[in-house]
Amino acid sequence: MTTMLFDNSFTARVTPLRARAVPTSPAAPTRVAYNRAAPKLHITKRGRAVLMALIVVPVVVGAFLIAINGGGAAANLAGSTVPFTYLTVEPGESLWKIAQTVAPASDPRDVIDAIVALNALQSADVFAGQRVAIPQQYQQR
């Protein structure tokens, strides 16, 4: 950073901010040098405590949430004793047609959702020859 000084004859001198200017004549104005040193960062005890809290609290909360939600699903190898009715998809048939055939009194969207969830399908698309399990609440008695 530089500074400009003007004397009575309107001539300018450019000097660095940290350097001291020496007057060229007795009539020339003198300037006070600005020797500002960079401030040093001092962290206090309270500041250290705040920084530690900002780091530790999210880690503890995250570990707590993982511990709570970690054991939610447990697999069982025993299998299910509930028998399902399986339908084989015919050419040109969709889950909508199957839902209307299996449960004509129910909303087909609910039946399709139940079939997709039971069979762990990625979408409502089915193919000819595919076996589809029908949920127990929609099986004909």
Secondary structure as GFF3:
##gff-version 3
##sequence-region A 1 141
A	DSSP	beta_strand	2	6	.	.	.	ID=ss1
A	DSSP	beta_strand	12	16	.	.	.	ID=ss2
A	DSSP	alpha_helix	45	69	.	.	.	ID=ss3
A	DSSP	beta_strand	85	88	.	.	.	ID=ss4
A	DSSP	alpha_helix	95	102	.	.	.	ID=ss5
A	DSSP	alpha_helix	108	119	.	.	.	ID=ss6
A	DSSP	beta_strand	131	134	.	.	.	ID=ss7
A	DSSP	three_ten_helix	136	138	.	.	.	ID=ss8
###
